[in-house]
Amino acid sequence: MIAPWPVRVAGTSTTTDHGDADTAMAVGTTVDHLTETYRAHYRSLLGLAALLLDDTASCEDVVQEAFIRVHSARSRVRDPEKTLAYLRQTVVNLSRSALRRRILGLKLLSKPMPDMASAEEGAYEILERDQLKAAMRLLQRRQREVLVLRYFADMTEAQVAEALGISLGSVKAYGSRGLAALRVAMEAPA
């Protein structure tokens, strides 16, 4: 029978091969090491999951599940330097699995009948969209840029100012003048 722990023969300090493996395994894979890794890298792993998933709750679930799995399989992580890499790979794999489950769930959901717009409504929307495009072309370049970034790209005024390299006051002025000109152009008979 092979002893699972180091065996000491009278007066010597030899161990069995199995004992050496247990000693090597314990280095860097202890619960304390995982706890320290959790404290030091939880946020960065959460950020990694956030790049792959779309909601905070799923990201937190994935990161916590990754720590649980690494804790369960810590005997496979023998080098303490590789613990974080193992955790990162587990977060990526769990994120992929979560996305696959979502996609499969969406495919299996019964699809309701779409609310179909009448032909008249569709034609009216196209005319209105064409009228808006034509009115936008009549605006000054800066007014058009501000309105497109503010309302179509859904940026804040500060973001628009930064993107265009102009002041916040200029963004407000161009936006106000552009909206006024757009109202006039849209109300004018075609």
C-alpha positions as CSV (number, residue, x, y, z in Angstrom):
1,M,0.0,0.0,0.0
2,I,1.3,3.5,-0.9
3,A,1.1,6.0,1.8
4,P,-0.5,9.3,0.8
5,W,1.8,11.3,3.1
6,P,5.6,11.5,3.4
7,V,7.0,8.3,4.8
8,R,9.9,8.6,7.1
9,V,12.2,5.6,7.4
10,A,14.1,5.3,10.7
11,G,16.8,8.0,10.6
12,T,16.1,9.2,7.0
13,S,14.0,11.9,5.5
14,T,13.0,10.2,2.2
15,T,9.5,10.6,0.9
16,T,7.5,8.7,-1.6
17,D,6.9,10.1,-5.1
18,H,3.2,10.6,-4.2
19,G,4.2,12.7,-1.2
20,D,6.3,15.0,-3.4
21,A,3.4,15.6,-5.7
22,D,1.2,16.6,-2.8
23,T,3.9,19.0,-1.5
24,A,4.3,20.5,-5.0
25,M,0.6,20.8,-5.4
26,A,0.2,22.7,-2.2
27,V,2.6,25.5,-3.3
28,G,0.6,28.4,-4.6
29,T,-2.7,26.6,-4.8
30,T,-3.8,27.0,-1.2
31,V,-7.1,28.5,-0.2
32,D,-5.1,31.5,1.2
33,H,-3.5,32.1,-2.2
34,L,-6.8,31.9,-4.0
35,T,-8.3,34.3,-1.4
36,E,-5.5,36.8,-2.0
37,T,-5.9,36.4,-5.8
38,Y,-9.6,37.1,-5.4
39,R,-9.0,40.3,-3.4
40,A,-6.3,41.5,-5.8
41,H,-7.9,40.6,-9.2
42,Y,-11.7,40.4,-8.7
43,R,-12.3,43.8,-10.4
44,S,-10.0,43.1,-13.4
45,L,-11.7,39.8,-13.9
46,L,-15.1,41.5,-13.6
47,G,-13.9,43.9,-16.3
48,L,-12.9,41.0,-18.5
49,A,-16.3,39.5,-18.2
50,A,-17.9,42.9,-18.9
51,L,-16.2,43.0,-22.2
52,L,-17.8,39.7,-23.1
53,L,-21.2,39.9,-21.5
54,D,-23.8,42.7,-21.4
55,D,-25.1,42.9,-17.8
56,T,-23.4,43.3,-14.5
57,A,-25.2,40.5,-12.7
58,S,-24.0,37.9,-15.3
59,C,-20.5,39.2,-15.1
60,E,-20.4,38.9,-11.3
61,D,-21.9,35.4,-11.6
62,V,-19.3,34.3,-14.1
63,V,-16.4,35.6,-12.0
64,Q,-17.6,34.0,-8.9
65,E,-18.2,30.7,-10.7
66,A,-14.7,30.9,-12.1
67,F,-13.2,31.3,-8.5
68,I,-15.3,28.3,-7.3
69,R,-14.2,26.2,-10.2
70,V,-10.5,27.1,-9.8
71,H,-10.9,26.4,-6.1
72,S,-12.3,23.0,-6.8
73,A,-9.6,22.2,-9.4
74,R,-6.7,23.8,-7.6
75,S,-4.8,20.6,-7.6
76,R,-4.2,21.1,-11.4
77,V,-2.7,24.6,-10.8
78,R,0.7,23.9,-9.4
79,D,2.5,27.1,-10.2
80,P,1.2,30.1,-8.2
81,E,2.1,32.4,-11.2
82,K,-0.4,30.6,-13.3
83,T,-3.4,30.9,-11.0
84,L,-4.5,34.3,-12.5
85,A,-4.1,33.0,-16.1
86,Y,-6.2,29.9,-15.2
87,L,-8.8,32.2,-13.7
88,R,-8.8,34.5,-16.8
89,Q,-9.3,31.5,-19.1
90,T,-12.1,30.2,-16.9
91,V,-13.9,33.6,-17.0
92,V,-13.6,33.6,-20.8
93,N,-14.9,30.1,-21.1
94,L,-17.8,30.7,-18.7
95,S,-18.7,33.9,-20.5
96,R,-18.8,32.0,-23.8
97,S,-21.0,29.4,-22.3
98,A,-23.4,32.0,-20.9
99,L,-23.6,33.6,-24.4
100,R,-24.3,30.2,-26.0
101,R,-27.1,29.5,-23.5
102,R,-28.7,32.9,-24.2
103,I,-28.5,32.4,-28.0
104,L,-30.0,29.0,-27.7
105,G,-32.7,30.3,-25.4
106,L,-33.6,33.0,-27.9
107,K,-33.8,30.5,-30.8
108,L,-36.1,28.3,-28.8
109,L,-38.5,31.1,-27.7
110,S,-41.7,31.2,-29.7
111,K,-41.6,34.2,-32.0
112,P,-44.6,36.4,-31.8
113,M,-46.1,37.8,-35.0
114,P,-44.6,41.2,-35.7
115,D,-46.8,44.3,-35.7
116,M,-46.9,45.0,-39.4
117,A,-47.3,48.6,-40.4
118,S,-49.7,49.3,-43.2
119,A,-48.3,50.2,-46.6
120,E,-49.4,53.8,-46.0
121,E,-47.5,54.1,-42.7
122,G,-44.4,52.6,-44.3
123,A,-44.6,55.1,-47.2
124,Y,-45.2,58.0,-44.8
125,E,-42.1,57.0,-42.7
126,I,-40.0,56.9,-45.8
127,L,-41.2,60.3,-47.0
128,E,-40.6,61.7,-43.5
129,R,-37.1,60.2,-43.4
130,D,-36.3,61.6,-46.8
131,Q,-37.6,65.0,-45.8
132,L,-35.4,64.9,-42.6
133,K,-32.3,63.9,-44.6
134,A,-32.9,66.8,-47.1
135,A,-33.4,69.2,-44.2
136,M,-30.2,68.0,-42.5
137,R,-28.3,68.6,-45.7
138,L,-29.4,72.3,-45.6
139,L,-27.8,72.9,-42.2
140,Q,-24.4,74.3,-41.6
141,R,-21.7,71.6,-41.3
142,R,-21.2,72.2,-37.5
143,Q,-24.9,72.3,-36.8
144,R,-25.4,69.0,-38.7
145,E,-22.4,67.4,-36.9
146,V,-23.7,68.5,-33.4
147,L,-27.3,67.2,-34.1
148,V,-26.1,63.9,-35.5
149,L,-23.8,63.2,-32.6
150,R,-26.2,64.5,-30.0
151,Y,-29.5,62.9,-31.2
152,F,-28.6,60.0,-33.5
153,A,-25.4,58.8,-31.8
154,D,-27.0,59.6,-28.4
155,M,-24.0,61.4,-27.0
156,T,-24.1,64.0,-24.2
157,E,-23.2,67.6,-24.9
158,A,-19.9,67.1,-23.2
159,Q,-19.1,64.1,-25.3
160,V,-20.0,66.0,-28.5
161,A,-17.8,68.9,-27.4
162,E,-14.9,66.5,-26.9
163,A,-15.5,64.7,-30.1
164,L,-15.7,67.8,-32.2
165,G,-13.0,69.7,-30.3
166,I,-15.3,72.7,-29.5
167,S,-16.5,74.2,-26.3
168,L,-19.7,73.1,-24.5
169,G,-21.2,76.5,-25.1
170,S,-20.6,76.1,-28.9
171,V,-22.3,72.7,-28.8
172,K,-25.4,74.2,-27.2
173,A,-25.4,77.1,-29.6
174,Y,-25.0,75.0,-32.7
175,G,-27.6,72.5,-31.4
176,S,-30.1,75.2,-30.7
177,R,-29.7,76.9,-34.0
178,G,-29.7,73.6,-35.9
179,L,-32.9,72.5,-34.3
180,A,-34.6,75.8,-35.1
181,A,-33.5,75.6,-38.7
182,L,-34.6,71.9,-38.9
183,R,-38.1,72.8,-37.6
184,V,-38.5,75.5,-40.2
185,A,-37.3,73.2,-43.0
186,M,-39.5,70.3,-41.9
187,E,-42.6,72.5,-41.6
188,A,-42.1,74.1,-45.0
189,P,-44.3,72.6,-47.8
190,A,-42.4,70.3,-50.1
